[in-house]
Amino acid sequence: SNSTVDEGQLTFHIDLVFFALFTAFCVFTLPRMFAALSRPSRFFGSILLRGPGANQEVPSLNRDYGSIRQNPQRNGSTKTARSTSQAEESHTYDSPADLLTSPRRGVPNAGSFHVPTRVPTWLTLTHPTVVSVVNYPVLPGINFIKTFALIVMFGILCYAGFYKSNPFSDPKRSGFVVLAAFPIAIGLACKNNIFSWFSGVSYEKLCYLHRFAGLMIVLAANLHGIGFIYQWALDGSFASHLQKPKNQWAFTALGGMDLAYISSWEFVRNKSYTVFLLAHLLGFGVAALGTIQHKSSSIPYIAAGLSVYALDRLLRVARTRIATGYLTPIPSLNGGTTHVHLPGLTRGFRADQHVRVRIVDGTGFFPWVSAVFFSRSRPFSIAARPDGAGLELLVKNEKGTFTNRLFELASNKSGELDKVKDSSQPEMGLPTSKVQFVIDGPYGGSPYTMYESYSGLLLIAGGSGISHILSVLDDLLAKDAAGASRVRVIEVVWSIADPSSLTALLPALRPLLRPRPSPQSTLAIRLTIHYTRAPRGPLPDPGRLPMGLHIEPGRVDALSVLEGTVDRVLAAAAHAHGAQPTSGVLAVCCGPLDLAEEVRGAVGNISWARWRDVGGVECLSESF
């Protein structure tokens, strides 16, 4: 090397710079971390899935929907006049008013509730214009702030590669860049990683950094190899250098890195995720082995990356549970959906998390071996609150062997669970199949965001994203009933292609829209269904719609809905007894990428007057 720089020290210092930036980011999140730690269950109670306690029974398999259908005048002697209107020309159905949950006397432990304190993000303390700039989409799934993070990473690695070095005359330096980025790329790929633990940012939201770090590794590795090949070709020593074992291992490592990169192309992932995963892991293993054999000084960095990956795998094993699941087919929900109920898992997760699922397809020894060692786990959002009826999933039947097989098992209607409702009834019936599952998790979510600490929530779902929204809504209502929430307005918007999806999910929506006692104050809930295609059949019967539910044609206008939510929060605060300052609005979106970007854009387009009066607007989005 012609460089006068100690390249080993430079590589170490580059990793220190990345660690310092990570620490600085975590320091800025400390206020929200400490606020969330006031409720330790948000952290320590959502790590390991668990069943009911020793003195508790496993929840009943079947929900009691019959009493809700037969008794529209709910809550004892309380009578509610139901009047529905149908606008035939616009195909719009409305219930008469928002559902209001009034404060009730005699609520158990009404004086022992603890309402959490909301700590806003630093971005919320600025101006909507700043939020609009930060959330501006530069590329699909990559907004301005993510682009800035990529530029910072690129600049640091470029500094490591070009500081007092010419990559054409000194190809050795780019090899050290590979070592510096290797443990970072591996750490960002793990489900259990230190950055997520301390920053509150879920692992899947760090995937773009992992991909970019991997791309930098591949570019640096190829620059390193091509540079030496060029030098050896000029002095005619290519054949002699190729006979050296360390150089043979170098080409092996380079081939492994290129294999990992090529297999990660979007085309490969979309065609066969299994091929991508196997080739990616094979390339990673070959690259690690070849690098160690090529250069012994690389051992600390490769060992660091392998150690992080091994720790992640051990933690995933520790967080894995075997559970019995009951399947129910819902053909009319999102073009075909399987409802999975795991009544044996009632605790150990938050409403906004997801689990990774594998099926034990069959009985005996070999199906278990196949499920544990050879099958790939799939992530699905949890569709139920903790300490409820058990963990539930809504799995859309899409193009793929896993979801197709799950729907087939649910539709089999075999054995002792062959008790389904008449096929003319489009709503969710009784379970039809019992299957063993291998559940890994829970993961994801936003541990520093306490939904119950806001004055208002806007929950927007697109298609199968309703799973995520249902769990959050169910959890909020339970906390409100316990007096542990300051939320006063909840606006739920669900965008679907066909209104028949609503009919299929009515049994799950009815309990959520039921009035319930609360020791705090009035809670207003409104659920609006937007359908984007002409109905293939008649619209749902207006007489069966719960109060507070509206059906409208057309796409969701995110800005209009968000402004309406803010105005309703301000109106609720103005009519409240005593001075009750607002604590902001949280917009939560789960759906396609276009919908998530529209919601983030709507947050930045809120007027300053609304933003200031309501206490700021924050946004959480999950896209697929």
N, C-alpha and C positions, 0 to 999 in steps of 0.2 A: 504494500500500500504506500502511496505517495503522501498520505495525510499525516499531519503532525498532531492529530487529536487522538487521545486515548479512547478508542472506539468502545471498549468495554464499559468505561465510566460513562460515556455519552449515552449508551443504551440504557444503563441503569437510571441515569438522570431523566431521560425521557419518560420512563415509567413513573418516576417520582412526580413529574409535572402532571401526568394524567391523574395520579392519586391525589395531588393537591387540588386540582380542579374538581374532582369528585367530592373531596372534603368540603370545599367552599360551597358547592351546591347543597350539600346536606346541612351545612350551617344555616343557610337561608331558609331551610324547611323546619328548623328546630322549633319555632313557635307553634306551628301546626302539629308537630310531633308531640310536644308536651301537652297540648290541648287534647289530642287523641289519647294520650297515655292516661288521662284522667278516667278513661274507661278502659281498663286493661284488657277486657274481653275482646276488644277490637284487634289486639295483637296476639295475645297468648291464647285466646279462645277460638281462633280461626286458623289454626295450624294443622291440627290432627282431627280427622273426622271421628266422631264418636256416636254411640247410640244413647238411648235414654239412661238415666241414672239407675242406681241399684233399686230404688224404691218407686221407679216409674215403669209404666207398661209401654210396650211397643205400640205406636199409634195404629188405629184401625186402618185396614187396607182401603176401604171404600169411604168416600166423602158423603156426607148427608146432604144431598141436593134436593131430595124429595120434599122436605118441609118448606123449602124456599119456593118451589113451584106451586105447592098447594096452598100456601098462605101468603098472598101478596101483601096483606096487612101485617107487617112484621113487628117484632118487639112487643109481644103481649097485646094489651088493649089499645096500643097506639095505632090510630087509623090514619092512613095517608091517602088522600084523594089522588088517584092517578088519572091524568088526562094526557093523551098523546095526540100529536098532530102529524099528518102526513101530507107533504107537498108532492103530489104525484108527478108534476112536471119536472121538478128538480131531483126527485128520488131522494128526498131528505126526510129522515125520521128524527124527532126530538122528544125527549122526556120533558116534563113541565119545568123543571128547575134544577139547579145544582143540588147535590146532596149535602145537607148540613148536619154535622154531628154536634149536637148541643151539649154543653156541660151538664153532667148529671150529679145528683147528690148520692151519697152512700156508696161511692166507689171505694173498693178496698185499698188501703194504704194510700189514699189520695194525698195525704200530707207528706209522704216520704219520697216523692219523686225528685229527680235531679235533672234539670234541663241543661244540656251541654252548651258551652260557650263557643260561638263561632269565631274562628280566627281566619280572616280573609287571606287569600294569596297576595303576594306582593303586586302581582299584575292587576288585581282588582282595585288596588289603591291608586291606580293611575287614571287614565281617561279611556273611554271606549275606542277612540282613534288608535291608541297604542295597542289595544287588544286586537283591533282589526288588522293592523300591520303584522303583529306577531302570528296571527292565525291565517294570514294570507297564503293560499295554496300555491306553492312554487311548482311542485310536481304532484302527481297523484299520491296521496298519503304523506307527503312531505310539505309541511308549511314553512314559514319564514324562520321560526325559532329552531326548527330541526335543521334547516339548511345552514343556519349560523353554527350549530353544533358540529355539523359535518365539515364546515370550512375551518373551524378551530382544530379539529382532529387532523385534517389534511395539512394545515399549516405546520403543526408540531412535527408530523412525520416528515414533511418536506425539509424542515429545518434540520432534522436528524440526518437526512440523506444528503443535503447539499452544503452543510456547514463545513467550510474549508475542504471541500471534496468535489471532484469532477466525476460524475457517474460514468463517463465514457473512459476515463483513464484510471478510475479507482472504483471498480465494480464491487470491491469488497464491502464498502460502506452500506450498500443497499441490503446486504445480508444481515447486518446488525439491525437495520430497520425492521426486517422480518421478525427478529427475536424480540424487539421491543413491543411489537403489536400482537405477537402470538398470545400471551396470557390474557390480554385485554379482549381479543376477539373471542376466546374460549369462555371467559367469564361472562361476557354479555349474551352468550348463547344459552346459558344455564337457566333452568326454571328457578332454582334456588341460588341467588347471587347476592353478594354483600351490598351492591349498589341499590337493589330493590328493597332490601331490608331497611336501609338507613334513609333512603330518599323518598320512599313511599311510591315510587314509580314501578308499575308492574313490569314483569320480564318481557311480555309481548310488545310493550311500547318501546323497548330498547332494541328491538330486532333490527331496525334500520341502522343503528350504530354497529351492530355485529356484522351486518352485510357489508357496510362500508369498510370496516376494519379488515374484513376478509379480502375485500377487493384490493386494499392497499398492500396486504401481504402478498397476494398473487402478483401484483405489478412489480413490487420490489424484488420478489424471488426471481421472476423472469428477467428483470433488468440485471440482477446479479449473475444469473446463469449466462445470458446472452453476452454480457460484457466479457466474461472470461472466455467464452467460445470465440468471440471476435479477436481477443488478444492471442489465443492459441493458434487461430487460423492465420494471423499475420506472421507469426514467427515459425509456422510450420510444425508446431509441437502438439497439435490437437490429439493425434493418435497416442502419443506417449502419455499425455495427461489423462486420457480416457482410461488407460490401463490401471491407474492408481485406484485402489479401493475407495478412498475417501471421496474421489470425484464420481465414482459410480454410485455411491450412496447419495451424492448431491443431486444427480440426475433422477434418482429414485424419489427423493423428497420433492423435487420440482414436478415430477409427474403426478405425485399424490396431491400437491396443491392445485395443479391445473384440473385434476379430476374433480376435486371438491368444488372448484369454481364453476366448471362446466355443468356439473350436476345441479347446481343451485339456480340455473337459469329458470326464469318464470315458465318457459315452455315445458321444461322437464317436470317442474313441480306440478303444473296443471295436468299434464298427461298421466303422470304416475308419481305420487308423493312417496310411495314406498321405494321406488328406484332412486329418487333424489336422496332419501334418507340413508339408504344403504351405501350408495356411492359416496355420499358426503362423509359418512363415518369412516368408510374404507380409505378415502383420500386423506382424511385427517390423521388416521393411524399411520399410514405409510409415510406421510410427511413428517410426523413427529419422530418415527424411528429413523428415517433417512437423515434427518437433520442432526440427531444425536450422534450417529455414526460418522457423519461428515465433519462435524466440528464439536469437540468435547466442551468448548466454552459455552455452547448453547444449552448444556444440560440444566442449569438453574432455571432458565426461562421456559424450556419445554416441560420440565418437572413442575413448575408453578402452574402452567396451563393444565397439565394432566391431573394435578392434585385438585384443582378447582372442579374439574369435570368429574373426578371420582367422588368428591364430596357431594356434588349435586346428585349423582346416581344413588349414593347411600341414603341421602335425605329423601329422595323420591321413593326408595324402597320402604323407609320408615313411615312415609305418609300414605302408603298404599293399604287399602282395605278390601276385603272380600265381602260382598253383600248380595243379598237376594233382591232382585228387582221384578216388579210386576208391570207388564206391558199392556198398553191399550192403544189400538189403532184409531186415529182420527183422520179419516180420508179427506174431509173437506177443509181441514186447517192447513193453509199454506200449500195446497196441492198434495197433501199427504204428510202426516206427522205422527210420530210415535210418542206417546206419553209414558215416561219411565218413572215409577214410584219406588223409592228405596226406604221403606218405613223403618228399617233398622238403623239408619243414619239420621239422627235428629239434631246433632250438635257438632261444633267444631268448624263452622264455616260462617261467612258473612253473606248477606243477601246479594252483594255485587260480585261475587267470585264465580269461578268456574272449576270444573273437575275434568279430568282426563279419564276416558272410559275404554275398557276392553270387554268383550263378550266371551264367556266360556260357552262355546257353541257345541253342546253335547254333554254326555256323561262319561265318566271313566277317567283314566289317567292321561291319555293323549290329548284330549281337548284342553285340559288344564295346562299341560306343557306348552301346547300351541299358544294359548292365551297369554301365559306369563312370559315366555321367552321369544316367541316369534311374531306375535301380533303387535300392531302399532296402536297406541292409545290415541283417541280423538278427543279434542276439547269441546265441551258443551257448557253453556251458561246454566247456573242453578236457577230454577224457577220457583223456589219456595224460600220462606224465611227460616232462620234457625229456631229451634225449640218449638217447632210446629208439628205438622203431620209427617215429617220425614223429608228427605232430600228428593226433589222432583226435577225432571228434565223434560224438555220438549224438543225432540230430535226431528228435524225436517228431513223428509225422504228426498234426497238429492241424488245426483249422478255419482254413485260410489258404492262399492261392495258393502261397506259397513252399514250405512243408513238403509240401503235396500234390504240387507239381511235382517236388520232390526225390525223393519216394517213387516217383513215376511213372518218373522217369529210372532209379532203382535197380531197379525192377521190369521195366524194358524188356527186359533180357537180350539185348541186341543186340551185334553186332560181335564182335571178337576176344575179348571177355571173357565170352562166353556159356558159362560153365563153372560151373554151380551144382550143388549137391547135390540129391538127390532131394527132392521137395516134402514127402514124409512126414517128413523130418528137420527138426525145428523149430529146431535150433541155427543159429548164424551160419555161412553158407557162404562161398564165394569171391566176390570182387567181380564185378559184372555190367555195370557201366557206368563209363566214364571221362569226367569232366567238368572243364572249366576253372573255377577259382574265383578271385574277387577277395577277398583276406583282409585285413582291417583290424584291427590290434591288435599285441600283446595288451593287454588292459585289465583293471582290477579286481584282485581279490585283496586280501590283507593283507600287505604287504611287511614290516611290523614284527613280525608273528607268525611265529616259526620253529617249525613243527610238531614238528620233531625235537628241540626243547629241552625237551619235556614228558616226564613219566614215563608218562603214559597218554593215550590219545585215544579219544574216543567219536565215531564217524562215523555220522550218521543221514541217510538219504536217503528222500525220498518220491517215488515214481514216476520220472520222468525226471531227478530230482536225483541219480540214481546216477552220472551222467556226472562231476559234480564230485567225488564221493566216490571214484570209481575212480582218478582222476588223483592225488588226495592220497595214497591208499593205495599206489599203485604207486611214487610218489616216496619215501614213507617207507621202504618195503621196500628200495629201491635204496640209500638212505642208510644203513640199518641194515646191509646187506651190506658197505658200505664202511667201517663203523665210525664213521660220522659222526652217530649218533643215540643219544639216551639213552632213547628210548621203549621200554618193556618190556611194555606191554599195549595192544592195539588191539581195540576192540569196534566192529564194523560192524553196523548195523541198516538194513535196507531194507524199507520198507513199500510193498506193491504191491497192486493190485486182484485180479490173477489169478496163480496160481503158474506159469503157462506162461511168464511173463516171466523167471523164473529159468532155466528150461531154455534159453531163447534166449541167455542171457548166460553160460552155463556155460563156454564156451571162453575168455572173458575173465577169469572168476573162478578157473579152475583154476591158471593160472600164478601168480596172486597168493597162493594158498594153498599153494603148493609149499614144502617146506623148503628153506632156502638157508643157506650158511655166513655167519657173522658173527664178527668178532674181538672183539666186546664181550661181551654176555651174552644170556641167553635172552629171546626175544620170543614172547609168547603172542598169538595172533590167533583171534578168533571172529567168525563171520558168521552173523547171524540174519535170516531172511526172515519177515516178517509179511504174510499175505494177508488181505484184508478182505472178500472176496466168495466165494461158493461156487464151487469150481473148475468150469470148463466141461468139463474132461476129467480124465483120471487125473493124480494128482500125479506129480512127477518120480520116476524110478526111484531108490530109495535106494542101489542099488549104484553109481550114477554120481555120487553126491555126494562132493565132496572132504572130507577131514578138516576138522573145525572148523566145518562148516556145519550149521545147524539151520533147520527150517521150522516155523513156529508160526502158528495161526490167530489172528485178532483184531488190534486196533489196538495200536500201540506205547505202552507205559507209560514215558514218558520219564524220570520220576523214579526208577522202579525200575531201569531200565537204567543210569542214571547212578550210582546208589548201588552197583550191582553192579560197575561199572567202577572206582569209587574203592576198593572193598573188594579187588578183584583187584590193583590197584596197590600197596596197602598190604601185601597178602600177598606179592607178588613182592619188595618191598623187605625184608620180614622174613626171607625165605628166601635172600636174596642173600648171596654171600660178602663179608664185610667190611661196613663201614658205608657204606651208599648212601642218602643222604637223598633223599626224593622231591622232584620239582620241579613238582608240580601236574598237573592234568588239563585237557585242552582238549576241549570239546564242539563239534563242527562239524556243522551241519545245513544241508541243501539240499533244499528241497521247498516244498509249499504254505505259505501264511502261517500257517494254524492250527498246523501242525506246528512251524514255527519259533518261534512264541510259546509253545508248550507246552515246548519245549526250554529257552528262556530262563527260563520260569517254574520249571522243574525245577532249574536252577542256583541260583536264589534260595531253594529249599526244602531244599537239602542241610543236614544237621545241622552245627552248629558243630564238633563233635568230628571228623567226617570232613573237613570243610573245613580245619581247623587241621592235622591229621595229614598230609594229602596235599599241603599247600602251596597250597591254593586251587584254585578251578575257574573257568575262563574259557570264554567262549562266542563262537563266530562263526556267523553264520547268513546264508544266501542264500535268499530267498523269491521265489516267482513266482506 
